[in-house]
Amino acid sequence: MDFAIDAPAPAAPDCADDGTWLACIACDETFAPFEAVRYTCDECGGLLEVRYDDPPTFDEFGAGAPSDGPERGVWRYREALPFDLGVTLPEGDTPLHRVPRIEESVGVEALRIKHEGMNPTGSFKDRGMTVGVRVAKELGVGALACASTGNTSAALAAYGGRGGMQTLVLLPAGKVAAGKVAQASLHGARILEVDGNFDACLDIVQALAARGEAYLLNSLNPFRLEGQKTIGFEILEEFYADYGTFPDRIVLPVGNAGNTSALYKGFRELVQSGALDVDDVPKLTGVQAEGAAPMVEAIEEGNDEIRRWEEVETRATAIRIGNPVNAPKALPGIRNTGGTAVAVSDPEITAAQRHLASEGVGVEPASAASLAGLKKLRRSGVVDDDERVVCLTTGHLLKDPDAAYEAGGDPEPVPNDVDAVVDHLRD
């Protein structure tokens, strides 16, 4: 399959449903989108991608809104999605923060922070779930499942609950932040703690889905990425409205590489529609923690495939993943946009988390990896001082309150006396 950024829009095959179908990125086999539950190619086991025969332009976004549908957020982009409206809370329409002091410190022409932690459950995962749960309803399934480092479980439980569906979550025991487990629990998910890492959880939940026990809503599911590509649409529209141009680079954390894949897909569709020139496509730049960096390894070594890391460790729990399932989509996305990938240490992540907090932007550790990576790339000269950059932050500060507490300052005990408090402050 042609993954080039300037590949033309494909013609709809006979199996297409209203101009929408599934296509294998490995062997080009095509499938009807909603006739059966399908996550990978029946012929070769390759990853699937949702395809459209008539990708929209910017001018078409927001057109044809249903009377009861949201005018902003994910479903503003309904013309680029399989449905006009999904199971919604609503989601999207997240802020593109200005951070002038960080911008000056990093030394780039422009820097904005796209804060996906402002979604309903506090992470970008909501964008994928609003589409994915809607597809589950179309397919007639009643139970949903995922493996998770935390954010996916919270989103699945919330959107599954909204849709009146049962949800099952598999988590690596002792490796998920308490705030995320609490969300999934309160929203009614059945939670299983697996004696293994995230990749082991995903292996199990894939096997359960293959047996028909539940509908899989990890980012292996191609419909998940359809919602997530709207992050890229919002970035381009918001940035252009403020600067009259598109960003040169988007820096984002990489766990399962779903966002990298989704943004690249969205940009390809905009190029196909004529809405975006190839030269205006931002460089996709992935950041991983040093203890979980198989994508960085593949980029640095020039490999077409990743090597699965069996042992992974980082305080950035949301990206503690050693086998990114979307690597076959994400690696071309990075390379074909002229981007790169970089690994950062846990101390660098914590420093970036504090730096963002100093501008009022509160994020969990994995989110701060994007800024940490940008700083490292500036120091090495990979990112130039005249670049206009957007850093994607994927989860809210309160997703991991323990990490936030450790990164912040300690409370100072004082006597129950006004004069003593004043003396303490002066000292």
DOLO-566078 format. One record per residue (C-alpha): residue in three letters; x, y, z; chain. Coordinates in Angstrom, 2 decimals. Layout:
BEGIN
+-----+---------+---------+---------+----+
:  aa :      px :      py :      pz : ch :
+-----+---------+---------+---------+----+
: ala :       X :       Y :       Z :  A :
...
+-----+---------+---------+---------+----+
//
This chain:
BEGIN
+-----+---------+---------+---------+----+
:  aa :      px :      py :      pz : ch :
+-----+---------+---------+---------+----+
: met :    0.00 :    0.00 :    0.00 :  A :
: asp :    1.27 :    3.46 :   -0.90 :  A :
: phe :    1.98 :    5.32 :    2.34 :  A :
: ala :    3.56 :    8.32 :    0.59 :  A :
: ile :    2.34 :   11.68 :    1.80 :  A :
: asp :    1.28 :   12.60 :   -1.73 :  A :
: ala :   -0.47 :    9.31 :   -2.58 :  A :
: pro :   -3.75 :    9.99 :   -4.43 :  A :
: ala :   -7.15 :    9.22 :   -2.94 :  A :
: pro :   -8.03 :    5.60 :   -3.72 :  A :
: ala :  -11.10 :    4.56 :   -5.70 :  A :
: ala :  -13.82 :    2.90 :   -3.65 :  A :
: pro :  -13.94 :   -0.92 :   -4.02 :  A :
: asp :  -17.20 :   -2.82 :   -4.40 :  A :
: cys :  -17.24 :   -3.59 :   -0.67 :  A :
: ala :  -17.36 :    0.10 :    0.31 :  A :
: asp :  -20.29 :    1.37 :    2.37 :  A :
: asp :  -21.19 :    4.94 :    1.34 :  A :
: gly :  -17.60 :    5.58 :    0.24 :  A :
: thr :  -16.01 :    4.02 :    3.35 :  A :
: trp :  -14.11 :    0.74 :    3.60 :  A :
: leu :  -11.26 :   -1.03 :    5.38 :  A :
: ala :   -7.94 :   -1.69 :    3.63 :  A :
: cys :   -4.92 :   -3.73 :    4.69 :  A :
: ile :   -1.74 :   -1.67 :    4.76 :  A :
: ala :    0.36 :   -4.78 :    4.00 :  A :
: cys :   -1.40 :   -6.57 :    1.15 :  A :
: asp :   -4.05 :   -4.05 :   -0.05 :  A :
: glu :   -6.96 :   -6.43 :    0.60 :  A :
: thr :  -10.21 :   -4.52 :    1.16 :  A :
: phe :  -13.21 :   -5.23 :    3.39 :  A :
: ala :  -16.67 :   -3.83 :    4.07 :  A :
: pro :  -16.43 :   -1.64 :    7.18 :  A :
: phe :  -19.40 :   -2.84 :    9.25 :  A :
: glu :  -20.42 :   -6.30 :    8.03 :  A :
: ala :  -18.28 :   -8.14 :   10.63 :  A :
: val :  -15.99 :   -7.54 :   13.59 :  A :
: arg :  -12.52 :   -7.22 :   12.16 :  A :
: tyr :   -9.27 :   -5.78 :   13.60 :  A :
: thr :   -6.63 :   -7.10 :   11.19 :  A :
: cys :   -6.50 :   -8.43 :    7.65 :  A :
: asp :   -8.16 :  -11.81 :    7.06 :  A :
: glu :   -5.58 :  -12.62 :    4.38 :  A :
: cys :   -2.22 :  -11.69 :    5.92 :  A :
: gly :   -2.86 :  -10.44 :    9.46 :  A :
: gly :   -1.70 :   -6.91 :    8.59 :  A :
: leu :   -3.02 :   -3.71 :   10.14 :  A :
: leu :   -6.19 :   -2.22 :    8.70 :  A :
: glu :   -6.92 :    1.38 :    7.83 :  A :
: val :  -10.26 :    3.12 :    7.30 :  A :
: arg :  -10.42 :    4.58 :    3.79 :  A :
: tyr :  -12.65 :    7.18 :    2.10 :  A :
: asp :  -13.12 :    7.86 :   -1.59 :  A :
: asp :  -13.71 :   11.61 :   -1.14 :  A :
: pro :  -11.61 :   13.12 :    1.68 :  A :
: pro :  -12.89 :   16.58 :    2.71 :  A :
: thr :  -11.22 :   19.99 :    2.60 :  A :
: phe :  -11.01 :   22.47 :    5.47 :  A :
: asp :  -14.03 :   24.30 :    4.02 :  A :
: glu :  -16.15 :   21.18 :    4.37 :  A :
: phe :  -15.41 :   20.70 :    8.07 :  A :
: gly :  -18.45 :   21.59 :   10.14 :  A :
: ala :  -20.81 :   21.24 :    7.19 :  A :
: gly :  -23.98 :   19.23 :    7.41 :  A :
: ala :  -24.13 :   19.24 :   11.21 :  A :
: pro :  -27.07 :   17.30 :   12.64 :  A :
: ser :  -29.36 :   19.55 :   14.64 :  A :
: asp :  -28.47 :   17.80 :   17.89 :  A :
: gly :  -24.74 :   17.41 :   17.18 :  A :
: pro :  -21.83 :   19.45 :   18.55 :  A :
: glu :  -20.47 :   22.24 :   16.38 :  A :
: arg :  -16.93 :   21.93 :   17.74 :  A :
: gly :  -14.65 :   19.11 :   18.81 :  A :
: val :  -14.29 :   15.69 :   17.21 :  A :
: trp :  -17.67 :   15.73 :   15.43 :  A :
: arg :  -16.97 :   19.04 :   13.74 :  A :
: tyr :  -14.92 :   16.79 :   11.43 :  A :
: arg :  -17.79 :   14.40 :   10.66 :  A :
: glu :  -17.09 :   14.73 :    6.95 :  A :
: ala :  -13.80 :   12.90 :    7.59 :  A :
: leu :  -15.34 :   10.24 :    9.86 :  A :
: pro :  -17.47 :    7.12 :    9.32 :  A :
: phe :  -20.58 :    8.67 :   10.96 :  A :
: asp :  -22.16 :   12.06 :   11.52 :  A :
: leu :  -22.22 :   11.58 :   15.30 :  A :
: gly :  -20.91 :    9.09 :   17.81 :  A :
: val :  -21.35 :    8.25 :   21.48 :  A :
: thr :  -20.27 :   11.65 :   22.75 :  A :
: leu :  -19.68 :   13.45 :   26.07 :  A :
: pro :  -18.51 :   15.66 :   24.07 :  A :
: glu :  -14.77 :   15.53 :   23.33 :  A :
: gly :  -12.11 :   17.46 :   21.44 :  A :
: asp :  -11.88 :   21.25 :   21.07 :  A :
: thr :   -8.93 :   21.23 :   23.47 :  A :
: pro :   -6.79 :   24.33 :   24.08 :  A :
: leu :   -3.68 :   25.25 :   22.11 :  A :
: his :   -1.85 :   27.02 :   24.92 :  A :
: arg :    0.60 :   29.86 :   24.49 :  A :
: val :    3.67 :   29.40 :   26.72 :  A :
: pro :    5.82 :   32.49 :   26.08 :  A :
: arg :    8.44 :   31.86 :   28.76 :  A :
: ile :    8.97 :   28.25 :   27.67 :  A :
: glu :    9.03 :   29.38 :   24.04 :  A :
: glu :   11.84 :   31.83 :   24.85 :  A :
: ser :   13.71 :   29.29 :   26.95 :  A :
: val :   13.59 :   26.59 :   24.27 :  A :
: gly :   14.52 :   29.12 :   21.61 :  A :
: val :   12.09 :   28.53 :   18.75 :  A :
: glu :   10.11 :   31.04 :   16.72 :  A :
: ala :    6.76 :   29.80 :   18.05 :  A :
: leu :    5.73 :   27.13 :   20.53 :  A :
: arg :    2.21 :   26.05 :   21.42 :  A :
: ile :    1.00 :   23.24 :   23.68 :  A :
: lys :   -1.98 :   21.19 :   22.52 :  A :
: his :   -3.40 :   20.01 :   25.84 :  A :
: glu :   -5.41 :   16.83 :   25.29 :  A :
: gly :   -5.72 :   16.42 :   29.04 :  A :
: met :   -8.72 :   18.75 :   28.81 :  A :
: asn :  -10.91 :   16.04 :   27.27 :  A :
: pro :  -13.82 :   14.64 :   29.37 :  A :
: thr :  -11.85 :   11.80 :   31.01 :  A :
: gly :   -8.58 :   13.74 :   30.94 :  A :
: ser :   -6.80 :   12.28 :   27.90 :  A :
: phe :   -6.80 :   12.10 :   24.11 :  A :
: lys :   -8.25 :    8.59 :   24.29 :  A :
: asp :  -11.75 :   10.09 :   24.38 :  A :
: arg :  -11.40 :   11.09 :   20.73 :  A :
: gly :  -10.91 :    7.49 :   19.71 :  A :
: met :  -13.62 :    6.13 :   21.97 :  A :
: thr :  -16.39 :    8.40 :   20.68 :  A :
: val :  -15.88 :    6.81 :   17.24 :  A :
: gly :  -14.99 :    3.30 :   18.43 :  A :
: val :  -18.00 :    2.85 :   20.70 :  A :
: arg :  -20.26 :    4.15 :   17.93 :  A :
: val :  -18.82 :    1.49 :   15.60 :  A :
: ala :  -19.41 :   -1.16 :   18.28 :  A :
: lys :  -23.08 :   -0.19 :   18.31 :  A :
: glu :  -23.20 :   -0.38 :   14.52 :  A :
: leu :  -21.76 :   -3.89 :   14.71 :  A :
: gly :  -24.26 :   -4.89 :   17.37 :  A :
: val :  -21.77 :   -5.91 :   20.05 :  A :
: gly :  -22.62 :   -5.46 :   23.71 :  A :
: ala :  -19.31 :   -5.81 :   25.53 :  A :
: leu :  -16.12 :   -3.79 :   25.10 :  A :
: ala :  -12.56 :   -4.59 :   26.20 :  A :
: cys :   -9.07 :   -3.11 :   26.23 :  A :
: ala :   -5.61 :   -3.53 :   27.64 :  A :
: ser :   -4.38 :   -0.32 :   29.17 :  A :
: thr :   -1.65 :    1.63 :   30.89 :  A :
: gly :   -4.55 :    3.62 :   32.36 :  A :
: asn :   -5.95 :    6.29 :   30.05 :  A :
: thr :   -7.57 :    3.87 :   27.61 :  A :
: ser :   -9.32 :    2.10 :   30.48 :  A :
: ala :  -10.76 :    5.35 :   31.82 :  A :
: ala :  -12.04 :    6.40 :   28.40 :  A :
: leu :  -13.40 :    2.96 :   27.55 :  A :
: ala :  -15.29 :    2.74 :   30.85 :  A :
: ala :  -16.76 :    6.24 :   30.50 :  A :
: tyr :  -17.84 :    5.91 :   26.87 :  A :
: gly :  -18.97 :    2.33 :   27.32 :  A :
: gly :  -21.07 :    3.48 :   30.26 :  A :
: arg :  -22.47 :    6.33 :   28.19 :  A :
: gly :  -23.40 :    3.84 :   25.50 :  A :
: gly :  -24.96 :    1.40 :   27.98 :  A :
: met :  -22.37 :   -1.31 :   27.30 :  A :
: gln :  -20.35 :   -3.65 :   29.51 :  A :
: thr :  -16.61 :   -2.93 :   29.73 :  A :
: leu :  -13.65 :   -5.13 :   30.59 :  A :
: val :  -10.19 :   -3.72 :   31.32 :  A :
: leu :   -6.88 :   -5.59 :   31.65 :  A :
: leu :   -4.15 :   -3.69 :   33.49 :  A :
: pro :   -0.54 :   -4.61 :   34.35 :  A :
: ala :   -0.60 :   -5.23 :   38.11 :  A :
: gly :    0.95 :   -2.41 :   40.13 :  A :
: lys :    1.94 :   -0.41 :   37.03 :  A :
: val :   -1.03 :    1.92 :   36.53 :  A :
: ala :   -1.48 :    5.29 :   38.22 :  A :
: ala :   -4.16 :    5.30 :   40.90 :  A :
: gly :   -6.13 :    8.13 :   39.31 :  A :
: lys :   -6.69 :    6.12 :   36.15 :  A :
: val :   -7.72 :    2.93 :   37.96 :  A :
: ala :  -10.17 :    5.00 :   40.01 :  A :
: gln :  -11.77 :    6.39 :   36.86 :  A :
: ala :  -12.25 :    3.00 :   35.26 :  A :
: ser :  -13.65 :    1.60 :   38.50 :  A :
: leu :  -16.10 :    4.45 :   39.10 :  A :
: his :  -17.37 :    4.31 :   35.52 :  A :
: gly :  -18.24 :    0.67 :   36.04 :  A :
: ala :  -15.55 :   -1.32 :   34.25 :  A :
: arg :  -14.65 :   -4.82 :   35.34 :  A :
: ile :  -10.91 :   -4.57 :   36.04 :  A :
: leu :   -8.49 :   -7.49 :   35.80 :  A :
: glu :   -4.91 :   -6.97 :   37.02 :  A :
: val :   -2.51 :   -9.14 :   35.02 :  A :
: asp :    0.82 :  -10.39 :   36.35 :  A :
: gly :    2.73 :   -8.92 :   33.41 :  A :
: asn :    3.38 :   -5.71 :   31.49 :  A :
: phe :    1.07 :   -3.85 :   29.10 :  A :
: asp :    2.15 :   -5.87 :   26.10 :  A :
: ala :    1.21 :   -9.08 :   27.91 :  A :
: cys :   -2.21 :   -7.57 :   28.69 :  A :
: leu :   -2.69 :   -6.70 :   25.04 :  A :
: asp :   -1.77 :  -10.24 :   23.99 :  A :
: ile :   -4.48 :  -11.61 :   26.28 :  A :
: val :   -7.20 :   -9.14 :   25.33 :  A :
: gln :   -6.52 :   -9.74 :   21.63 :  A :
: ala :   -7.00 :  -13.45 :   22.22 :  A :
: leu :  -10.26 :  -12.76 :   24.09 :  A :
: ala :  -11.49 :  -10.55 :   21.24 :  A :
: ala :  -10.57 :  -13.25 :   18.70 :  A :
: arg :  -12.80 :  -15.66 :   20.63 :  A :
: gly :  -15.68 :  -13.18 :   20.49 :  A :
: glu :  -15.70 :  -12.44 :   24.21 :  A :
: ala :  -15.71 :   -8.65 :   23.67 :  A :
: tyr :  -15.07 :   -5.92 :   21.10 :  A :
: leu :  -11.45 :   -4.74 :   21.22 :  A :
: leu :  -10.97 :   -0.99 :   21.51 :  A :
: asn :   -7.23 :   -0.64 :   21.75 :  A :
: ser :   -5.61 :    1.37 :   18.96 :  A :
: leu :   -5.15 :   -1.87 :   17.01 :  A :
: asn :   -8.78 :   -1.14 :   16.13 :  A :
: pro :   -8.57 :    1.10 :   13.04 :  A :
: phe :  -11.70 :    3.08 :   13.98 :  A :
: arg :  -10.02 :    4.31 :   17.16 :  A :
: leu :   -7.48 :    6.22 :   15.08 :  A :
: glu :  -10.21 :    7.97 :   13.10 :  A :
: gly :  -11.21 :    9.95 :   16.17 :  A :
: gln :   -7.60 :   10.61 :   17.12 :  A :
: lys :   -6.71 :   12.11 :   13.72 :  A :
: thr :   -8.95 :   15.07 :   14.61 :  A :
: ile :   -6.15 :   16.22 :   16.94 :  A :
: gly :   -4.18 :   17.05 :   13.82 :  A :
: phe :   -7.12 :   18.80 :   12.17 :  A :
: glu :   -7.61 :   21.02 :   15.22 :  A :
: ile :   -3.90 :   21.84 :   15.45 :  A :
: leu :   -3.75 :   22.92 :   11.81 :  A :
: glu :   -6.90 :   25.03 :   11.97 :  A :
: glu :   -6.08 :   26.69 :   15.30 :  A :
: phe :   -2.45 :   27.35 :   14.46 :  A :
: tyr :   -3.31 :   28.79 :   11.04 :  A :
: ala :   -5.93 :   31.07 :   12.59 :  A :
: asp :   -3.28 :   32.55 :   14.92 :  A :
: tyr :   -0.22 :   32.65 :   12.65 :  A :
: gly :   -1.49 :   32.50 :    9.07 :  A :
: thr :    0.64 :   29.41 :    8.52 :  A :
: phe :    0.88 :   25.80 :    9.66 :  A :
: pro :    3.36 :   24.51 :   12.26 :  A :
: asp :    6.67 :   23.20 :   10.96 :  A :
: arg :    6.76 :   20.37 :   13.47 :  A :
: ile :    4.49 :   18.48 :   15.87 :  A :
: val :    6.27 :   16.75 :   18.75 :  A :
: leu :    4.31 :   14.02 :   20.52 :  A :
: pro :    4.80 :   11.24 :   23.07 :  A :
: val :    4.85 :    7.71 :   21.66 :  A :
: gly :    3.43 :    4.68 :   23.45 :  A :
: asn :    1.47 :    2.44 :   21.09 :  A :
: ala :    2.13 :    5.00 :   18.30 :  A :
: gly :   -1.58 :    5.52 :   17.64 :  A :
: asn :   -1.45 :    9.31 :   17.58 :  A :
: thr :    1.56 :    9.37 :   15.27 :  A :
: ser :   -0.29 :    7.05 :   12.89 :  A :
: ala :   -3.56 :    8.95 :   13.19 :  A :
: leu :   -2.07 :   12.39 :   12.55 :  A :
: tyr :   -0.18 :   11.11 :    9.53 :  A :
: lys :   -3.36 :    9.57 :    8.13 :  A :
: gly :   -5.27 :   12.80 :    8.63 :  A :
: phe :   -2.56 :   14.83 :    6.89 :  A :
: arg :   -2.49 :   12.38 :    3.96 :  A :
: glu :   -6.24 :   12.82 :    3.56 :  A :
: leu :   -5.92 :   16.61 :    3.56 :  A :
: val :   -3.24 :   16.36 :    0.87 :  A :
: gln :   -5.51 :   14.03 :   -1.14 :  A :
: ser :   -8.36 :   16.56 :   -0.98 :  A :
: gly :   -6.09 :   19.42 :   -2.04 :  A :
: ala :   -6.57 :   21.22 :    1.28 :  A :
: leu :   -2.92 :   20.89 :    2.34 :  A :
: asp :    0.25 :   21.21 :    0.28 :  A :
: val :    2.85 :   18.53 :    0.80 :  A :
: asp :    5.38 :   21.19 :    1.80 :  A :
: asp :    3.04 :   22.37 :    4.58 :  A :
: val :    2.73 :   18.98 :    6.30 :  A :
: pro :    4.31 :   19.24 :    9.78 :  A :
: lys :    7.28 :   17.03 :   10.63 :  A :
: leu :    6.00 :   14.33 :   12.97 :  A :
: thr :    8.52 :   13.91 :   15.78 :  A :
: gly :    8.07 :   11.09 :   18.30 :  A :
: val :    9.39 :   11.03 :   21.86 :  A :
: gln :    9.78 :    7.96 :   24.05 :  A :
: ala :   11.22 :    7.36 :   27.50 :  A :
: glu :   14.71 :    5.84 :   27.46 :  A :
: gly :   13.41 :    2.76 :   29.27 :  A :
: ala :   10.75 :    2.08 :   26.61 :  A :
: ala :   12.05 :    3.25 :   23.24 :  A :
: pro :   11.62 :    0.63 :   20.51 :  A :
: met :   10.37 :    3.24 :   18.01 :  A :
: val :   13.43 :    5.43 :   18.59 :  A :
: glu :   15.66 :    2.40 :   18.13 :  A :
: ala :   14.02 :    1.61 :   14.78 :  A :
: ile :   14.33 :    5.22 :   13.55 :  A :
: glu :   17.96 :    5.56 :   14.63 :  A :
: glu :   18.96 :    2.20 :   13.10 :  A :
: gly :   16.93 :    2.71 :    9.91 :  A :
: asn :   14.86 :   -0.42 :   10.50 :  A :
: asp :   11.53 :   -1.03 :    8.77 :  A :
: glu :   10.22 :   -2.88 :   11.81 :  A :
: ile :   10.57 :   -2.46 :   15.55 :  A :
: arg :   12.19 :   -4.94 :   17.91 :  A :
: arg :    9.87 :   -5.79 :   20.80 :  A :
: trp :   11.34 :   -4.76 :   24.16 :  A :
: glu :   10.36 :   -7.39 :   26.71 :  A :
: glu :   11.49 :   -5.30 :   29.68 :  A :
: val :   10.36 :   -1.68 :   29.86 :  A :
: glu :   10.44 :    0.80 :   32.72 :  A :
: thr :    9.76 :    4.52 :   33.10 :  A :
: arg :    7.88 :    6.78 :   35.49 :  A :
: ala :    5.88 :    7.90 :   32.42 :  A :
: thr :    3.42 :    5.04 :   32.84 :  A :
: ala :    1.24 :    5.98 :   29.87 :  A :
: ile :    4.09 :    5.24 :   27.43 :  A :
: arg :    5.58 :    2.24 :   29.23 :  A :
: ile :    5.10 :    0.05 :   26.16 :  A :
: gly :    7.66 :   -2.20 :   24.51 :  A :
: asn :    5.76 :   -3.33 :   21.42 :  A :
: pro :    3.88 :   -0.44 :   19.74 :  A :
: val :    1.24 :   -2.14 :   17.63 :  A :
: asn :    0.90 :    0.83 :   15.28 :  A :
: ala :    4.59 :    0.98 :   14.40 :  A :
: pro :    3.96 :   -0.13 :   10.78 :  A :
: lys :    1.81 :    2.98 :   10.33 :  A :
: ala :    3.85 :    5.34 :   12.50 :  A :
: leu :    7.34 :    4.69 :   11.13 :  A :
: pro :    6.34 :    5.85 :    7.60 :  A :
: gly :    4.55 :    8.81 :    9.19 :  A :
: ile :    7.73 :    9.99 :   10.87 :  A :
: arg :    9.99 :    9.34 :    7.89 :  A :
: asn :    7.70 :   10.62 :    5.14 :  A :
: thr :    7.16 :   13.95 :    6.89 :  A :
: gly :   10.87 :   14.51 :    7.51 :  A :
: gly :   10.49 :   13.99 :   11.24 :  A :
: thr :   12.52 :   11.99 :   13.72 :  A :
: ala :   12.29 :   10.25 :   17.09 :  A :
: val :   14.21 :   10.80 :   20.32 :  A :
: ala :   14.42 :    9.15 :   23.74 :  A :
: val :   14.50 :   11.16 :   26.98 :  A :
: ser :   15.35 :   10.24 :   30.55 :  A :
: asp :   12.90 :   10.23 :   33.45 :  A :
: pro :   14.65 :   13.25 :   35.05 :  A :
: glu :   14.26 :   15.15 :   31.76 :  A :
: ile :   10.56 :   14.25 :   31.73 :  A :
: thr :   10.09 :   15.48 :   35.29 :  A :
: ala :   11.91 :   18.74 :   34.53 :  A :
: ala :    9.64 :   19.31 :   31.53 :  A :
: gln :    6.57 :   18.52 :   33.64 :  A :
: arg :    7.63 :   21.20 :   36.13 :  A :
: his :    8.40 :   23.64 :   33.30 :  A :
: leu :    4.92 :   23.22 :   31.83 :  A :
: ala :    3.36 :   23.58 :   35.28 :  A :
: ser :    5.18 :   26.91 :   35.71 :  A :
: glu :    3.06 :   28.23 :   32.83 :  A :
: gly :   -0.12 :   26.76 :   34.32 :  A :
: val :   -0.26 :   23.70 :   32.05 :  A :
: gly :   -0.70 :   20.63 :   34.25 :  A :
: val :    0.13 :   17.30 :   32.60 :  A :
: glu :    1.03 :   13.76 :   33.59 :  A :
: pro :    4.64 :   12.60 :   33.07 :  A :
: ala :    4.14 :   10.92 :   29.66 :  A :
: ser :    2.69 :   14.16 :   28.30 :  A :
: ala :    5.75 :   16.12 :   29.36 :  A :
: ala :    7.92 :   13.82 :   27.25 :  A :
: ser :    7.04 :   15.92 :   24.20 :  A :
: leu :    8.57 :   19.08 :   25.68 :  A :
: ala :   11.54 :   17.12 :   27.04 :  A :
: gly :   12.14 :   15.75 :   23.55 :  A :
: leu :   11.88 :   19.18 :   21.95 :  A :
: lys :   14.48 :   20.56 :   24.37 :  A :
: lys :   16.83 :   17.68 :   23.62 :  A :
: leu :   16.44 :   18.15 :   19.86 :  A :
: arg :   17.10 :   21.88 :   20.18 :  A :
: arg :   20.29 :   21.20 :   22.13 :  A :
: ser :   21.48 :   18.80 :   19.45 :  A :
: gly :   20.61 :   21.21 :   16.64 :  A :
: val :   18.01 :   18.92 :   15.03 :  A :
: val :   15.31 :   21.54 :   15.63 :  A :
: asp :   16.22 :   25.00 :   14.33 :  A :
: asp :   15.57 :   28.28 :   16.11 :  A :
: asp :   13.26 :   29.52 :   13.33 :  A :
: glu :   10.84 :   26.58 :   13.63 :  A :
: arg :    7.19 :   26.90 :   14.64 :  A :
: val :    6.41 :   23.93 :   16.89 :  A :
: val :    3.41 :   22.35 :   18.59 :  A :
: cys :    3.99 :   19.95 :   21.49 :  A :
: leu :    1.18 :   17.50 :   22.12 :  A :
: thr :    0.44 :   16.73 :   25.75 :  A :
: thr :   -1.81 :   13.73 :   26.06 :  A :
: gly :   -3.04 :   13.47 :   29.67 :  A :
: his :   -4.05 :   15.66 :   32.60 :  A :
: leu :   -1.92 :   16.30 :   35.69 :  A :
: leu :   -4.41 :   14.51 :   37.97 :  A :
: lys :   -4.14 :   11.28 :   35.99 :  A :
: asp :   -1.07 :   10.53 :   38.09 :  A :
: pro :   -1.38 :   12.50 :   41.35 :  A :
: asp :    1.49 :   10.63 :   43.01 :  A :
: ala :    3.91 :   11.65 :   40.26 :  A :
: ala :    2.63 :   15.22 :   40.45 :  A :
: tyr :    3.19 :   15.30 :   44.20 :  A :
: glu :    6.72 :   13.96 :   43.82 :  A :
: ala :    7.53 :   16.51 :   41.12 :  A :
: gly :    6.21 :   19.44 :   43.15 :  A :
: gly :    7.45 :   21.14 :   46.29 :  A :
: asp :    6.86 :   19.77 :   49.79 :  A :
: pro :    4.33 :   21.47 :   52.12 :  A :
: glu :    5.94 :   23.57 :   54.86 :  A :
: pro :    4.65 :   23.10 :   58.43 :  A :
: val :    3.98 :   26.31 :   60.38 :  A :
: pro :    2.53 :   27.09 :   63.84 :  A :
: asn :   -1.12 :   28.08 :   64.27 :  A :
: asp :   -0.18 :   31.75 :   64.67 :  A :
: val :   -0.30 :   34.70 :   62.22 :  A :
: asp :    2.97 :   36.28 :   63.40 :  A :
: ala :    4.74 :   32.95 :   63.15 :  A :
: val :    3.43 :   32.49 :   59.59 :  A :
: val :    4.66 :   35.99 :   58.63 :  A :
: asp :    8.08 :   35.27 :   60.17 :  A :
: his :    8.23 :   31.97 :   58.28 :  A :
: leu :    7.41 :   33.65 :   54.99 :  A :
: arg :   10.03 :   36.32 :   55.53 :  A :
: asp :   12.66 :   33.75 :   56.38 :  A :
+-----+---------+---------+---------+----+
//
